[in-house]
Amino acid sequence: MRISLRESQLLCILVFVLILGGSDCWGQIQPQSPIGIQSGDTSDLGTNAPNVKTPEPVEGHSYNSSGLDASPEDTSHRDIGESLRSSPSTANGDYVLGVGDTIELVVYREPDLGIRSKIGNDGLVQLPLLGEIKVAGLSVRDASSLIRQKYDADYVVNPQIYLDVVSYHPRKFSVEGQVGKPGSYDFAGGDAPGLLDAIGMAGGFLLSADRNNIVVKRREGNSVKTYTLSAKNFSEIGGDVFQIQPGDDINVGEGKFTILGQVGRPGTYDFGGSDSLDLLEAIGMAGGFSRIADRGHILVKRRDGAGMRTIKVNAKKFSDDKVDQFVIKPGDVINVGESWY
């Protein structure tokens, strides 16, 4: 088809107009609105995302920034951590570990390090990464500290550990001396008895017992430590605070004294179950002063750290309540002199 000159000119003009006005034409075209959003409402578009309603929270689930359900949250490690933080690092921390005890170790967030193991005859226990560690002879608290230090040195940053005794080796203690039934006794249940409870298991104090002279011998590591205790002190502080450990040897001393000279019944006497006894009470137990007794001339022989010494006592002044009484001690030998007037 042949196009005339005039038609060619008109076609060029039309193309030119279309080129100049094309941008205005495109600006009049409106995009379709996303599903669920009215046309022209762009307040909730964000980054051209549809306005999807956030679901109601579900317990045990977490949600991301778009409100979508993420994977369920694992809180088990939090429970363990809270347990460790709310509990001491050891159970019964003063208990001294021994051969045959079975211990359980828990390391927070390190499940591979947890173990339950029995202490061998050599006092050693096998622990993950650390190998053999000697814990027999250590208190639970000291053993816990030792294990924590070793893990902290090479393997775990600031480890939080919990050490417990889940079963005990056969546990016995012995009570000898001035008690009703001397002998060897088992621990009752899993708890360590106090000193007075242990003596009660052995029949309690005899009248001849010196309650202020209770000796406990205890093996600690490679040595034996001796404790000298007084039942009177326990009553004053209001509790049986000395806990017995397996293998303890308890000896209750004898509380006797001797009275000679001018008394009704010279002889040797026990303390009658009393924690303390003064001079006039002791003389009363021996029948009191005789008619010719010299109350101002009483000699008391006493052995102490410095050896044997003689104490001169004037009993006449004890009639004054403001004067402190002379207290008798086990082993004292009292001699009441004779009056020459």
C-alpha angles and dihedrals in degrees: 000000000000117000120209123231093252093051090051090053092050092049091052091050091051093051090048092052092048091052093050095047100037096100092053090051093053091048090062092060112098121205119233116261120248118259112281095018125099118235112269093017104115101148093107100035097100103172094000089285119146118254098254116180114244110241121241111270115262120209113252094023131098128210133219127223093278091053095249120143111262126197116300112274116249107221099167093104089052090056091052092046093049089050092053093046094047094047130061116260088250139033117231088358096191094056111112113228118233142184110291096026115130114219132192122211124197122185115194113247090355104093092165090064095054115106145162112215141164120234109243129227089265091057092249130130126196114233129183113267092353098068118201117006124180110231104151109112093027124106115245088251094052092045090051091051092049093051092046091052093050094050091044092052098059115357120027129036110234095338119208109213138178121202124191139169108235097178133012134222116244102295125204139159131188131227120197138165127041100008132113099248113019115198148088121312137191124232110260107237116324099311126100110237123229120247095260091047090053091051089048089055087056093055099273131262121328118226087253093057122119100220091190093058109062113147121198120189116199132180112230113180108310096341139066118235122203123212121192110201140180125217088205090063091054091055091050095053092043104240150063094254101164109089119206118231128205111278095024116149113211122194122185110205126228117258107206135138135184128227121196136170128032103012132111098250114017114200148092120307138183126227093258093234093303122136091218139011130194126217098259091048090051092050089048089057087055093055098272130264120330121234092263098042118133102221091188094057112059121145122204119193112203133177117215138148091298093052129249116347135172122230121197113215131189107207093186092078093055090076085078107085090210092065117087113243122242107252119220120224129202111275095026117145111208122196119189111205128225121251116233094199 
